[in-house]
Each structure stands twice: as structure tokens, then as C-alpha cells.
Amino acid sequence: MTMKLFLSLRSKFIILFTLLITVPFFISGLITYYQYIANVEEDSRRYTRQIIEQVNINLDQYMKDMDRITMAPYYNENVMNILRKHDWQSSPVFVTSDEYSKMNLMISSLTFDRSEIRSILIFALDGNLFSNLETTIDRYWEASRNPWMAGVEKGNGSIVVLPPHDADYYLDGAEKVISIARVIREISTNKYLGIVKVDLSEKGFKSLLESKNYNSKSQIYISDRNGDVIYPIDEVDMDNSLSLKEVANREEQISAKVNSEFTGMQVTGFIPKSEVTAGARKLVKSTVIVSAASMLVAYLLAVVASSRLVNPIRHLHKKMKKVQKGDFGERAEVTSHDEIGHLTDGFNTMVSEIERLIKEVYESKLREKDAQLSTLESQINPHFIYNTLESINLMALESNQPKLSNVVVSLGRLLRFTVNKEERLVYLKDELLFVESYIQIQSYRLGGQLRMELDVDLGHEDYLVPKLFLQPLIENVIEHAMDEDIVTVRIATYIEEDQFIITVSDDGKGIHEERMAQVEAHMYKESNEHGARDGFGFKKKGFALRNVHWRIRLLFGPEYGLFLDRTHRQGTHFIVKIPLQWEGE
């Protein structure tokens, strides 16, 4: 299947504006550039020569400075004594903290305020390595891992410039370094004591050259006595030496070179012919700056304009996504009076109508069920049932069966509460009395395994609550929590700000996580699934809980309802939130 590249409308606008801005600028820049390309050679040679001479002077001065730094160990008797101690004849000798301290003091004084120096290292002949970077280097060295030492030893005490090489003694895997090194010998006997080495980082060495005022397109190369390039580091191939002839042949270049009398190194500068004349540089620079600034402003305006064009559509798209998930209370803000504004207004009207129809259908179903219950209640002769139950109660007492008598009395209470009271809201104490009777009947049926605990403030008993809202929660406990052990249902109340909170919990086995997620999803759904029937004779898992939740919402508003607390590890914990209400409100 072919994958199609998705580009948002905003991205398409930005790309279009970018092309419309960039192409004219680019064409005008090329025309301006090629008008001033002719007269370049003489100015370029003079310019390049001046730069290279200045770089060579500074490089010589710097190398003389490095020569003085590498001579510093000769003037520090502590350093010389430590190197005499760690010579060839001794096996690797443990370095004391005092020796490290003395070495570090001398090395740190040399590296102070020298950011281009990565490290100064002193290699003792017994394999110990001293440096200002104590924690990031290997404190022991081996000749096999440092082939550059052979070149330093050939220098016989003179300063040696090492081309870019890998320094294996860095624990952090450092990049290639350019180094200045020399052999340290005993002054009186010329005995070989060690090597002092100054590692220059690529950035540090580059900064010595970049600080000079040469063109950004020009290139400076430094080669050794053999003509092999040692700078820039990223152009040095350790296996195949790069020659300056190869550099010059890359493109048409104007070059100038200067040899250093102090180090024997050669500094060579290359600059493209098209970059050198003062007039061309001035014009190109000013054109580039003005063009870049103008293009940047144009790009920013393009981004802002694209966002302003697309933001209302993105806002409408987000609202559509929420409505698609079933949140019909969402409305999109109308921010303009154009076509998008009319589209947003039409969307809001459509969602309002859908929400109204859903609420109307659901309320009609509730009214239909209430009518069915009322019809059922009207068909029942309550006095006949009460008299029959009273007769059964007397027969149970005469037969000395108090448990049966209690069940009959509880059943009578249930019937009186459900048949005689037509109000939607009842006192909490009446609802609790109903639940208590219901639990007594179920406990008798379950062999005494169901118990009830109340933690209700006396002042809360006169608050108004929805009629018959607790019984489905108790029924849920019987269905999911009952096991072989006794299960206790605990009903508690408290006030939180202006809300009346009723909690129903149990200490049974509870509902497993997957089933609880299904019940919760069904309970909070706005409407039933298409084709599902909820009438009498059709039992649907979670419908009783869902009915309680939506009854409360319809009575009091969307911020109230029935909620599952899934933080409790044992049993099931329901929370009912309703507003504080008394009789007469």
C-alpha cells in the first residue's frame, strides 16, 4: 500500500509563502553577485598574503610560548625529583598524594587562563602519567598505545609538533588533538627522564586562527616540514596524508604561503577568486544582510499569517474530535465573520440540536419507565398485600420463628416505601431504613453473610436524597463481592464545600479490573448502544448503576452523579455526590 505524505494546511501555507519569498530573493541575489565577479585576482592575493603573514606571526609567537611551557619542568626541582624517582629501572612505583599535588600545582599554573589547552601531561618512564585532568585520564601509559612517542624521542629534547592523533589515555574518548611535546632529560647527565606534552583541542587551536580577520570562505592550512597537512584536523586522514596540491585542485583558488623560521611549518591560505574584491564583498555582504533580514521578517509574517488562517480551523477540528468522543457540551468559539465563522456557527447549532435530541430521548425513556412503574404500582392493591404480610407475621410469631417474622416485617417496609411515596426526593433516614430492611432480607437469604455498618451524622438524616438510589449499590455488592466469608457494607456521609457526599463500600472480593472498566465505561455513556433494549425483562450489566448516575445528573446537574473510587484495593467503593438540600428548598 502506498503511503501518502500528510501535510497540514498550515504547513502547506508556510511552504507556499516560503517559495514565493525565497525564489525572487535568490534570483536577485545571483544576478547582483555575478555582476561583480570579474576583477578579483590582485586584491585576493594581497588580501590573502596579509592574512597568512599575520597568522604565521601569531603561530610563531604561540609556538614560542609553548616552547617556554614545555621547558617549565626543568625549572621545578620537585617535578625533576619525581621524574628521577619514576625512571626506567624501577617497576611502576605507587604515586603518593604529595607527588600528585606537586605535579598538579605546577601543571595547573601553566594551564591557567589557557582555554585552548586541553591538558598538559608528563609521562614518567615507569608508566605513571601526570596531568591537570586527574579524573578523566588513565593514570598509566604504555608505549604500544602511544606511537607518537617515537617522533618526540627523535627530537632529542627539542620541541616537536605532533600532527592530529588519537589520545588513548583520555577516558571520555576525546577527539583528535594537535600536540607540542619534548623529551625531558637530566641537565647534568642528559639522562632520559620523561616526556612533557601539551594537547591542544581542535576548538582551541582553531580559535587561534579564527580570531584573525580573514574571509569566511577562505581556508588556512598548516603543514609540517614534510608538506603533510596537520590542520584543519577534520581534513587530516591518518592513513593517507593530505597534500596542499590536492587542496588547491579542489576548485579555482588563489593561494599564498609563508614558512615559519621557528618551527619549519608552512602556513598556506586559499581563497576563492569570487570572494575577494572589496567591492564585491561589500555588495554581497550588504545584500545578504538586507536580504536575510527581509526574508526573516517575511518568513515570520508568513508563519503568523498561516497560523491566523489555520487556527480557527484547528480550533474547530479539536471541538469536532471531542464531540466525536461523545462530549456534546463542547462549543467552538466564533472568531470571524467569514466562511470559517459561518462554518463554526453551523457546527455549534448542529451540536446543540444533537445534545437536545439525546437529552430528550433519554428523558423520555426515564419517563416511560416511571410510567411503567406507576402503572405497576397502581395495579397492586397495597392494603391486601399489607394484610397478607401481617397475617404471615402473626403465623411466624405463633410458630416461634422470629427470623421469619423479621423478614416479613422488612418486606412490608420495602413495599410501603416503594408504593406509598411518590416523591423523587426523600429524607436520608427513610432511604437508610429502606436499605436496612433490604439488607435484612438479603442477609437472611444468604445465611447471615451480609452485614451493614452506618457512619452517618444525625444532622445529615434530614437531608433530601434521590429515592431508591442506594439499593442498586447494595445489589452490586451482593452480585460481585459475596464469597464464603461475611461481607460488611459500610455507608458513610460527609459534607465537602456545598456538596453532600455519600459513600458505599464493602470489604468483599470486589470487581476485577477489566470488569470494573467495562462497568465504568457503560455507566458514564450518554446514550445506550444502538439497538439495545433496557425495558422490563431485559437485564443489562451495569444498567442499574448507570441509571442511578444519570438520574442524579438529570435531577441536580452534570457536576453531580455516581463515581467509582478505584484507589481502594479491597472491595468496591462508590461515591455519590449531590447538592445539600432540605425540605422546602
Phi and psi in degrees as a GROMACS rama.xvg file:
@    title "Ramachandran Plot"
@    xaxis  label "Phi"
@    yaxis  label "Psi"
@TYPE xy
-75.1844  128.84  THR-2
-85.9145  124.774  MET-3
-94.087  134.193  LYS-4
-71.5098  125.046  LEU-5
-93.97  124.331  PHE-6
-124.593  128.809  LEU-7
-69.3427  162.267  SER-8
-61.164  -38.1305  LEU-9
-63.3753  -42.1505  ARG-10
-63.114  -39.6812  SER-11
-64.1073  -41.3939  LYS-12
-61.8096  -44.6885  PHE-13
-63.9827  -43.5248  ILE-14
-61.4405  -43.8253  ILE-15
-62.3746  -48.2469  LEU-16
-62.6742  -38.9833  PHE-17
-62.2185  -43.5018  THR-18
-63.8643  -42.4246  LEU-19
-65.0863  -28.3645  LEU-20
-85.9079  -44.67  ILE-21
-72.0731  -44.5297  THR-22
-59.0677  -48.8833  VAL-23
-62.3372  -41.8356  PRO-24
-60.7916  -43.3794  PHE-25
-64.191  -43.7239  PHE-26
-64.8108  -45.8004  ILE-27
-63.5849  -35.9682  SER-28
-65.0514  -42.4788  GLY-29
-62.779  -43.6794  LEU-30
-61.2213  -44.9579  ILE-31
-63.54  -40.4457  THR-32
-64.5511  -47.7307  TYR-33
-74.0761  -11.2541  TYR-34
-74.378  -19.9341  GLN-35
-120.725  34.9813  TYR-36
-100.868  -6.53786  ILE-37
-73.2141  -53.7462  ALA-38
-95.4736  80.6227  ASN-39
-124.437  -28.0154  VAL-40
-62.9819  -50.3084  GLU-41
-65.2878  -45.9787  GLU-42
-61.7915  -36.3747  ASP-43
-68.5127  -41.0587  SER-44
-62.8043  -46.3693  ARG-45
-63.0668  -43.1062  ARG-46
-64.7555  -46.4003  TYR-47
-65.1645  -39.9486  THR-48
-60.5721  -43.2351  ARG-49
-61.9574  -42.5806  GLN-50
-64.1375  -47.5743  ILE-51
-64.5644  -39.8771  ILE-52
-62.4036  -41.3962  GLU-53
-66.6956  -41.871  GLN-54
-62.4583  -41.0133  VAL-55
-65.1016  -39.8271  ASN-56
-62.1316  -46.0726  ILE-57
-68.0671  -35.8747  ASN-58
-66.5545  -41.4276  LEU-59
-61.6761  -44.2295  ASP-60
-61.6419  -40.2915  GLN-61
-67.6107  -40.7293  TYR-62
-66.6472  -34.3873  MET-63
-64.4966  -38.0149  LYS-64
-64.0453  -42.2561  ASP-65
-64.9702  -34.3598  MET-66
-61.9897  -40.6176  ASP-67
-67.6786  -38.0323  ARG-68
-64.8129  -43.2926  ILE-69
-71.9048  -15.0018  THR-70
-86.4481  -11.6557  MET-71
-57.2694  -37.7808  ALA-72
-57.6106  -29.0185  PRO-73
-64.8641  -25.5181  TYR-74
-98.1147  8.6633  TYR-75
-121.493  106.241  ASN-76
-65.2682  -32.2242  GLU-77
-62.569  -43.0212  ASN-78
-64.4874  -43.7383  VAL-79
-64.4196  -37.8675  MET-80
-66.2785  -39.5149  ASN-81
-64.6946  -41.3213  ILE-82
-67.2378  -34.9538  LEU-83
-64.1439  -35.8597  ARG-84
-68.403  -38.8732  LYS-85
-101.351  68.036  HIS-86
-102.663  -170.605  ASP-87
-63.519  -38.4016  TRP-88
-68.4225  -24.7693  GLN-89
-95.4958  144.53  SER-90
-68.6473  165.764  SER-91
-49.3736  118.927  PRO-92
-96.677  136.92  VAL-93
-62.2304  130.428  PHE-94
-88.6886  126.21  VAL-95
-78.1238  160.904  THR-96
-64.025  -30.7995  SER-97
-66.2667  -39.9605  ASP-98
-66.357  -42.6674  GLU-99
-59.0864  -42.0892  TYR-100
-64.0576  -43.4159  SER-101
-66.7857  -43.5007  LYS-102
-62.6401  -45.6219  MET-103
-64.4709  -35.1467  ASN-104
-63.0875  -45.234  LEU-105
-68.2777  -45.3524  MET-106
-66.1618  -42.0127  ILE-107
-63.5571  -34.4259  SER-108
-65.8943  -28.554  SER-109
-80.2986  -29.2666  LEU-110
-92.0685  -2.09186  THR-111
-60.1634  127.189  PHE-112
60.1029  32.2038  ASP-113
-123.536  82.175  ARG-114
-68.9939  -21.0358  SER-115
-76.9221  -15.3733  GLU-116
-86.7657  118.631  ILE-117
-73.0161  -45.5574  ARG-118
-165.875  156.643  SER-119
-113.934  128.917  ILE-120
-125.756  143.601  LEU-121
-122.882  120.128  ILE-122
-97.6804  111.42  PHE-123
-79.9172  153.042  ALA-124
-72.5103  -17.1419  LEU-125
-87.15  5.85521  ASP-126
103.794  -5.23452  GLY-127
-81.1031  146.419  ASN-128
-127.291  126.747  LEU-129
-112.51  139.841  PHE-130
-159.315  164.418  SER-131
-77.0827  -11.9579  ASN-132
-103.784  77.7055  LEU-133
-69.0613  -35.8087  GLU-134
-91.2758  -11.8903  THR-135
-115.517  12.2808  THR-136
-127.652  157.594  ILE-137
-77.3432  128.197  ASP-138
-80.2401  2.23178  ARG-139
-131.167  143.287  TYR-140
-126.645  158.578  TRP-141
-131.186  141.577  GLU-142
-63.2042  -32.9766  ALA-143
-65.8887  -25.5628  SER-144
-93.4068  -0.535159  ARG-145
-133.077  71.2998  ASN-146
-64.2445  -18.0237  PRO-147
-65.1435  -18.4455  TRP-148
-62.0368  -32.0008  MET-149
-60.7179  -41.3497  ALA-150
-66.2116  -35.8359  GLY-151
-68.0537  -41.4223  VAL-152
-64.3669  -33.1884  GLU-153
-65.4666  -25.6509  LYS-154
-67.6444  -17.6399  GLY-155
54.1224  42.7317  ASN-156
99.971  -12.162  GLY-157
-82.8824  161.254  SER-158
-69.3058  137.214  ILE-159
-126.628  129.085  VAL-160
-94.1861  118.959  VAL-161
-93.6694  130.826  LEU-162
-66.5881  170.453  PRO-163
-53.8816  132.076  PRO-164
-151.947  161.391  HIS-165
-79.9407  133.262  ASP-166
-104.882  98.2712  ALA-167
-71.4919  -12.2409  ASP-168
-81.5614  -6.08579  TYR-169
-80.7531  125.574  TYR-170
-74.9354  -22.0583  LEU-171
-91.8297  13.1251  ASP-172
63.343  55.6552  GLY-173
-66.163  161.385  ALA-174
-74.8263  174.982  GLU-175
-60.3459  149.652  LYS-176
-129.551  150.611  VAL-177
-97.8034  136.058  ILE-178
-131.559  152.775  SER-179
-118.686  127.143  ILE-180
-143.446  161.467  ALA-181
-156.093  156.794  ARG-182
-79.5321  138.928  VAL-183
-99.7029  125.822  ILE-184
-124.746  157.016  ARG-185
-67.3535  130.008  GLU-186
-63.7739  -41.2666  ILE-187
-80.6507  -36.1064  SER-188
-111.375  -5.16904  THR-189
61.83  23.6301  ASN-190
-73.5364  138.798  LYS-191
-72.3472  118.009  TYR-192
-110.95  -24.5915  LEU-193
164.363  -166.573  GLY-194
-134.598  135.223  ILE-195
-106.407  135.17  VAL-196
-138.522  132.228  LYS-197
-110.972  115.69  VAL-198
-94.0807  123.42  ASP-199
-101.324  128.406  LEU-200
-70.4077  156.872  SER-201
-60.1815  -43.1709  GLU-202
-63.9538  -41.3398  LYS-203
-64.7024  -45.8215  GLY-204
-65.9824  -37.2227  PHE-205
-65.0625  -35.3348  LYS-206
-64.6402  -27.4879  SER-207
-65.7426  -29.6331  LEU-208
-94.0294  -36.8331  LEU-209
-69.9809  -20.031  GLU-210
-70.5967  -10.3182  SER-211
-85.7667  154.503  LYS-212
-88.2105  72.8119  ASN-213
-117.614  160.95  TYR-214
-61.648  146.054  ASN-215
-65.9266  -22.4849  SER-216
-89.9141  -9.88823  LYS-217
-77.5815  159.503  SER-218
-130.04  137.545  GLN-219
-116.4  130.171  ILE-220
-121.734  141.174  TYR-221
-119.061  126.096  ILE-222
-121.01  155.682  SER-223
-84.8114  -171.321  ASP-224
-61.9771  -26.162  ARG-225
-86.8625  -2.27196  ASN-226
87.5691  4.49229  GLY-227
-84.7604  135.533  ASP-228
-71.1696  130.398  VAL-229
-114.622  -10.2571  ILE-230
-148.046  138.391  TYR-231
-75.5236  150.249  PRO-232
-63.3328  -39.663  ILE-233
-69.6669  -8.50558  ASP-234
-103.063  2.94929  GLU-235
-92.9753  121.933  VAL-236
-96.5731  119.058  ASP-237
-67.0326  -23.2783  MET-238
-94.2986  -31.9225  ASP-239
-126.599  111.962  ASN-240
-65.3155  139.853  SER-241
-93.2245  127.812  LEU-242
-99.7249  156.132  SER-243
-68.5433  -24.8278  LEU-244
-64.3981  -39.8508  LYS-245
-64.1391  -38.3915  GLU-246
-64.2355  -44.2012  VAL-247
-65.4251  -28.4987  ALA-248
-83.4302  -5.59506  ASN-249
-64.3934  -40.8287  ARG-250
-157.696  172.777  GLU-251
-67.1608  115.49  GLU-252
-127.16  154.886  GLN-253
-112.612  129.223  ILE-254
-124.88  159.036  SER-255
-147.691  143.608  ALA-256
-138.367  150.408  LYS-257
-139.13  135.29  VAL-258
-96.462  138.262  ASN-259
-85.8637  125.176  SER-260
-72.5781  -23.9261  GLU-261
-83.5343  -44.9557  PHE-262
-106.324  -14.9535  THR-263
79.8438  -0.991144  GLY-264
-77.2256  157.285  MET-265
-115.985  128.717  GLN-266
-104.052  122.043  VAL-267
-124.175  134.935  THR-268
-116.051  136.942  GLY-269
-122.148  139.535  PHE-270
-144.749  135.222  ILE-271
-63.6776  143.32  PRO-272
-61.1855  -30.738  LYS-273
-78.6649  0.578238  SER-274
-112.673  5.79065  GLU-275
-106.017  -34.9108  VAL-276
-65.0891  145.41  THR-277
-62.7445  -43.2683  ALA-278
-64.1021  -44.1483  GLY-279
-64.5313  -42.7759  ALA-280
-62.0825  -42.3262  ARG-281
-63.7988  -44.2184  LYS-282
-68.2141  -45.5238  LEU-283
-62.3172  -42.7518  VAL-284
-63.2414  -47.7015  LYS-285
-65.205  -38.512  SER-286
-65.8751  -42.6006  THR-287
-63.9762  -43.2175  VAL-288
-64.0983  -49.3052  ILE-289
-63.2259  -42.5154  VAL-290
-65.6124  -43.4602  SER-291
-63.0291  -43.3876  ALA-292
-64.0358  -43.2752  ALA-293
-64.3574  -42.0039  SER-294
-66.531  -37.8233  MET-295
-62.2711  -45.4933  LEU-296
-62.4285  -41.2799  VAL-297
-65.2712  -39.4336  ALA-298
-63.8823  -43.2904  TYR-299
-62.2604  -42.7698  LEU-300
-64.1671  -35.5415  LEU-301
-65.2003  -42.0862  ALA-302
-64.509  -44.2925  VAL-303
-63.6974  -45.0928  VAL-304
-63.835  -40.9388  ALA-305
-62.619  -42.2116  SER-306
-64.6026  -42.4594  SER-307
-65.5595  -33.3155  ARG-308
-72.3212  -36.6676  LEU-309
-94.2763  -26.9192  VAL-310
-54.2038  -45.1751  ASN-311
-60.2021  -35.7785  PRO-312
-69.4623  -41.7683  ILE-313
-64.1521  -39.2361  ARG-314
-62.6964  -43.7261  HIS-315
-65.1715  -37.7078  LEU-316
-63.7206  -42.3892  HIS-317
-62.0149  -42.7713  LYS-318
-64.5051  -38.833  LYS-319
-62.1438  -39.4443  MET-320
-61.1245  -42.4612  LYS-321
-66.7664  -40.2679  LYS-322
-65.3057  -36.7269  VAL-323
-61.4829  -31.3628  GLN-324
-83.0796  -1.71581  LYS-325
107.055  3.6205  GLY-326
-90.8087  89.6986  ASP-327
-85.2576  4.96212  PHE-328
-86.9478  -4.13675  GLY-329
-76.316  142.556  GLU-330
-135.626  141.829  ARG-331
-90.2804  141.149  ALA-332
-80.4505  129.131  GLU-333
-86.7592  113.161  VAL-334
-110.536  -3.03958  THR-335
-148.402  168.653  SER-336
-113.608  22.3157  HIS-337
-94.4214  -160.91  ASP-338
-60.7104  -38.8274  GLU-339
-66.0151  -38.1879  ILE-340
-62.6586  -42.9384  GLY-341
-64.2895  -38.5489  HIS-342
-63.5133  -42.1698  LEU-343
-65.0788  -42.9756  THR-344
-62.3161  -40.7089  ASP-345
-64.5008  -37.3356  GLY-346
-62.5681  -46.2037  PHE-347
-60.2258  -42.9252  ASN-348
-62.0962  -42.7358  THR-349
-63.5045  -45.5883  MET-350
-65.6932  -39.3371  VAL-351
-61.0853  -41.8583  SER-352
-66.7187  -40.9031  GLU-353
-62.7967  -44.3985  ILE-354
-61.572  -41.57  GLU-355
-63.8996  -42.5016  ARG-356
-66.441  -40.512  LEU-357
-62.6669  -46.4645  ILE-358
-64.1418  -38.2199  LYS-359
-65.2085  -43.0364  GLU-360
-65.4378  -43.2226  VAL-361
-66.7694  -43.3594  TYR-362
-64.5202  -35.4203  GLU-363
-66.0127  -35.663  SER-364
-66.126  -41.6263  LYS-365
-63.0223  -41.94  LEU-366
-64.7035  -35.8572  ARG-367
-63.6528  -41.8203  GLU-368
-66.749  -41.329  LYS-369
-60.1144  -40.1355  ASP-370
-64.9968  -38.8836  ALA-371
-64.6975  -40.2018  GLN-372
-66.3009  -42.4646  LEU-373
-62.8262  -40.5768  SER-374
-62.7323  -41.2065  THR-375
-64.1233  -42.6474  LEU-376
-63.8254  -39.7717  GLU-377
-67.6318  -25.0387  SER-378
-80.776  -11.4463  GLN-379
-94.3976  131.631  ILE-380
-89.1089  99.3531  ASN-381
-62.3001  -37.9385  PRO-382
-64.8629  -37.8367  HIS-383
-62.5058  -42.6976  PHE-384
-67.2273  -42.9633  ILE-385
-60.2775  -44.8636  TYR-386
-63.1345  -39.6449  ASN-387
-64.8126  -44.2978  THR-388
-64.0753  -38.5718  LEU-389
-63.6806  -38.807  GLU-390
-63.9837  -42.6787  SER-391
-63.9042  -37.5132  ILE-392
-63.0958  -45.1844  ASN-393
-63.0732  -40.1783  LEU-394
-64.2741  -37.4597  MET-395
-66.7028  -41.5828  ALA-396
-65.0911  -41.919  LEU-397
-64.504  -29.6076  GLU-398
-89.6006  7.54296  SER-399
57.9893  50.0824  ASN-400
-124.324  78.2808  GLN-401
-63.1729  -33.6077  PRO-402
-63.5367  -44.9049  LYS-403
-63.127  -38.0408  LEU-404
-60.9511  -42.8637  SER-405
-63.3016  -39.324  ASN-406
-64.9563  -42.1077  VAL-407
-64.3658  -43.8556  VAL-408
-61.1945  -43.7184  VAL-409
-62.9525  -39.4844  SER-410
-64.511  -37.6435  LEU-411
-62.5712  -41.3937  GLY-412
-60.9267  -43.1275  ARG-413
-58.4394  -45.8671  LEU-414
-65.2279  -42.7837  LEU-415
-61.1875  -39.5502  ARG-416
-69.9263  -40.9799  PHE-417
-79.8685  -32.3938  THR-418
-90.9531  -38.984  VAL-419
-85.6868  -26.6048  ASN-420
-100.808  119.426  LYS-421
-101.23  -4.17712  GLU-422
-70.2767  149.57  GLU-423
-76.1457  -30.9529  ARG-424
-113.264  138.223  LEU-425
-132.338  167.002  VAL-426
-68.6118  146.149  TYR-427
-59.4987  -36.7822  LEU-428
-63.5569  -36.2025  LYS-429
-69.222  -40.4763  ASP-430
-63.1504  -41.0185  GLU-431
-66.1628  -38.5786  LEU-432
-62.5982  -39.3353  LEU-433
-63.2361  -46.2502  PHE-434
-63.728  -39.7142  VAL-435
-60.6649  -43.2824  GLU-436
-64.1576  -40.3961  SER-437
-63.9104  -41.9997  TYR-438
-68.0218  -35.7871  ILE-439
-61.5117  -42.2002  GLN-440
-65.7107  -45.3392  ILE-441
-67.4916  -35.6702  GLN-442
-64.4702  -40.2443  SER-443
-63.0838  -41.2589  TYR-444
-66.4999  -33.6837  ARG-445
-94.5204  10.4345  LEU-446
74.8715  32.1268  GLY-447
78.8236  17.2745  GLY-448
-85.7083  -7.60296  GLN-449
-113.708  126.063  LEU-450
-128.154  166.115  ARG-451
-134.651  137.065  MET-452
-125.871  139.076  GLU-453
-117.175  134.554  LEU-454
-129.382  69.8348  ASP-455
-121.313  125.856  VAL-456
-66.609  138.829  ASP-457
-58.0311  -31.8971  LEU-458
-70.6544  -15.9831  GLY-459
-86.9041  -13.1795  HIS-460
-68.8428  -19.8888  GLU-461
-95.4222  5.82942  ASP-462
-74.1608  149.664  TYR-463
-88.0631  136.04  LEU-464
-134.671  160.543  VAL-465
-62.8294  138.607  PRO-466
-68.2496  136.026  LYS-467
61.004  33.0107  LEU-468
-88.8452  -17.9804  PHE-469
-86.9179  -29.8478  LEU-470
-59.0274  -41.2027  GLN-471
-62.2437  -30.673  PRO-472
-69.8324  -39.7827  LEU-473
-66.1759  -38.9354  ILE-474
-62.9962  -36.7183  GLU-475
-62.3494  -38.1381  ASN-476
-62.7009  -45.1116  VAL-477
-62.9573  -36.3946  ILE-478
-75.7777  -37.9781  GLU-479
-111.673  -24.3069  HIS-480
-99.8105  -19.3562  ALA-481
-69.5295  136.827  MET-482
-140.4  -158.004  ASP-483
-76.7499  -19.3577  GLU-484
-88.6662  166.666  ASP-485
-73.0564  135.441  ILE-486
-114.118  131.949  VAL-487
-109.571  127.179  THR-488
-96.7677  126.517  VAL-489
-115.881  123.472  ARG-490
-112.481  125.082  ILE-491
-133.943  156.313  ALA-492
-134.503  150.891  THR-493
-160.562  165.235  TYR-494
-110.652  131.701  ILE-495
-127.838  105.859  GLU-496
57.7019  -117.377  GLU-497
-106.17  21.3784  ASP-498
-113.023  144.318  GLN-499
-102.027  118.174  PHE-500
-107.237  126.036  ILE-501
-118.556  125.508  ILE-502
-111.659  138.992  THR-503
-126.064  117.074  VAL-504
-136.009  161.9  SER-505
-140.127  165.09  ASP-506
-109.44  27.0617  ASP-507
-83.1283  -163.847  GLY-508
-74.4303  -17.3913  LYS-509
75.8985  -174.721  GLY-510
-106.046  133.31  ILE-511
-67.542  159.781  HIS-512
-58.4635  -42.6014  GLU-513
-65.7828  -43.3663  GLU-514
-67.0595  -37.8373  ARG-515
-63.6567  -38.5365  MET-516
-64.2925  -38.4768  ALA-517
-65.5053  -44.7338  GLN-518
-61.9614  -43.8629  VAL-519
-65.4702  -41.6836  GLU-520
-63.5848  -42.0763  ALA-521
-69.382  -35.2495  HIS-522
-66.3251  -35.8384  MET-523
-96.3897  2.43534  TYR-524
-69.333  138.212  LYS-525
-67.3958  -38.0061  GLU-526
-139.929  161.03  SER-527
-71.0351  159.643  ASN-528
-64.4869  151.74  GLU-529
-61.8709  128.665  HIS-530
88.9092  -8.64828  GLY-531
-76.8947  142.392  ALA-532
-111.264  137.064  ARG-533
-120.364  8.20242  ASP-534
-73.49  -172.813  GLY-535
-64.1997  139.313  PHE-536
91.0771  -3.13384  GLY-537
-124.045  108.404  PHE-538
-96.764  127.512  LYS-539
-124.28  129.48  LYS-540
-59.7403  129.809  LYS-541
82.598  -1.94203  GLY-542
-68.4354  -39.748  PHE-543
-60.3341  -43.514  ALA-544
-65.2556  -42.1094  LEU-545
-62.1932  -38.8709  ARG-546
-64.0596  -42.2732  ASN-547
-60.5882  -46.0947  VAL-548
-59.6821  -48.5738  HIS-549
-76.4836  -26.8529  TRP-550
-60.7831  -45.9049  ARG-551
-63.8419  -42.3669  ILE-552
-63.1926  -42.2883  ARG-553
-68.1528  -32.6606  LEU-554
-74.8869  -42.4102  LEU-555
-118.971  -20.7813  PHE-556
126.06  166.494  GLY-557
-69.2653  -16.8964  PRO-558
-81.8274  -5.73676  GLU-559
-110.858  166.319  TYR-560
152.833  -164.269  GLY-561
-106.606  132.955  LEU-562
-132.71  145.624  PHE-563
-95.6803  126.321  LEU-564
-95.799  105.683  ASP-565
-92.5138  8.15445  ARG-566
-82.0725  -18.5969  THR-567
-77.2737  130.498  HIS-568
-83.3564  -26.563  ARG-569
-112.402  135.991  GLN-570
69.2917  -165.418  GLY-571
-120.472  141.81  THR-572
-129.294  112.477  HIS-573
-103.557  145.377  PHE-574
-125.485  124.422  ILE-575
-108.792  124.513  VAL-576
-114.294  121.294  LYS-577
-138.002  161.086  ILE-578
-75.7032  157.415  PRO-579
-71.6777  124.071  LEU-580
-143.231  139.906  GLN-581
-119.745  172.436  TRP-582
-61.4634  131.516  GLU-583
99.2567  -13.5538  GLY-584
